[in-house]
């Protein structure tokens, strides 16, 4: 465990879509929905005390 684990967790956001040049995401529409959901979750986590 990191000494600043709680602070580190507030900055991390999982992104299911590969954001690398040359790698294209699947055509599965759930990837976009999941990416948006994880982004909202990360924003809420950062605002939590």
NULUMSE-749165 format. One record per residue: residue number from 1; chain; x, y, z of N, C-alpha, C in turn. Coordinates in steps of 0.02 Angstrom, whole numbers, plus 50000, padded with zeros to 5 digits. Layout:
  pos  unit    n_x    n_y    n_z   ca_x   ca_y   ca_z    c_x    c_y    c_z
  NUM     A      X      Y      Z      X      Y      Z      X      Y      Z
...
//
This chain:
  pos  unit    n_x    n_y    n_z   ca_x   ca_y   ca_z    c_x    c_y    c_z
    1     A  50042  49941  50000  50000  50000  50000  50045  50062  50000
    2     A  50024  50111  49963  50061  50175  49959  50044  50218  50020
    3     A  50093  50257  50043  50079  50301  50100  50023  50351  50085
    4     A  50017  50373  50022  49966  50421  50004  49913  50388  49959
    5     A  49895  50326  49977  49850  50287  49936  49783  50322  49924
    6     A  49754  50351  49974  49689  50385  49966  49694  50442  49916
    7     A  49747  50481  49920  49757  50536  49874  49769  50510  49803
    8     A  49808  50457  49797  49822  50428  49731  49759  50401  49699
    9     A  49717  50368  49739  49655  50340  49712  49609  50393  49684
   10     A  49611  50452  49712  49568  50506  49687  49591  50532  49619
   11     A  49653  50519  49599  49678  50545  49536  49673  50494  49479
   12     A  49662  50430  49495  49661  50378  49444  49592  50369  49415
   13     A  49589  50361  49349  49527  50346  49315  49541  50291  49265
   14     A  49505  50236  49270  49512  50181  49223  49478  50201  49158
   15     A  49511  50189  49102  49482  50204  49037  49484  50140  48995
   16     A  49425  50111  48980  49424  50048  48942  49441  50056  48868
   17     A  49446  50118  48845  49462  50130  48774  49538  50142  48768
   18     A  49572  50104  48725  49643  50116  48716  49654  50185  48683
   19     A  49695  50226  48714  49708  50293  48688  49781  50296  48664
   20     A  49796  50249  48619  49864  50244  48593  49861  50248  48517
   21     A  49903  50288  48488  49905  50294  48414  49916  50225  48384
   22     A  49876  50208  48334  49883  50145  48299  49841  50089  48328
   23     A  49810  50099  48386  49766  50048  48415  49696  50076  48417
   24     A  49652  50045  48381  49583  50068  48377  49540  50028  48426
   25     A  49492  50061  48458  49447  50025  48503  49399  49981  48464
   26     A  49371  49933  48497  49320  49890  48468  49260  49933  48449
   27     A  49219  49908  48405  49158  49943  48385  49102  49934  48436
   28     A  49116  49898  48489  49066  49885  48541  49043  49952  48571
   29     A  48978  49969  48567  48954  50033  48593  48960  50038  48669
   30     A  48967  49983  48704  48973  49987  48777  49039  50018  48798
   31     A  49090  50016  48757  49154  50047  48775  49145  50122  48787
   32     A  49109  50156  48744  49097  50228  48752  49057  50242  48815
   33     A  49007  50201  48827  48965  50209  48887  49007  50197  48950
   34     A  49047  50145  48950  49090  50130  49009  49140  50186  49020
   35     A  49170  50211  48966  49220  50264  48974  49188  50326  49005
   36     A  49128  50344  48982  49093  50402  49010  49075  50391  49083
   37     A  49054  50330  49100  49036  50314  49169  49096  50318  49215
   38     A  49152  50290  49193  49213  50293  49234  49237  50365  49243
   39     A  49229  50406  49192  49249  50476  49198  49206  50512  49250
   40     A  49140  50501  49248  49096  50532  49298  49113  50507  49369
   41     A  49126  50443  49375  49144  50414  49439  49208  50446  49466
   42     A  49258  50454  49423  49321  50484  49444  49312  50557  49466
   43     A  49270  50593  49430  49257  50663  49449  49224  50667  49518
   44     A  49177  50623  49531  49143  50622  49596  49192  50602  49651
   45     A  49235  50554  49636  49283  50531  49686  49331  50587  49705
   46     A  49351  50628  49655  49397  50684  49669  49364  50738  49712
   47     A  49298  50745  49706  49263  50797  49744  49245  50774  49814
   48     A  49250  50709  49827  49232  50683  49893  49285  50705  49945
   49     A  49263  50716  50006  49310  50736  50058  49359  50680  50076
//
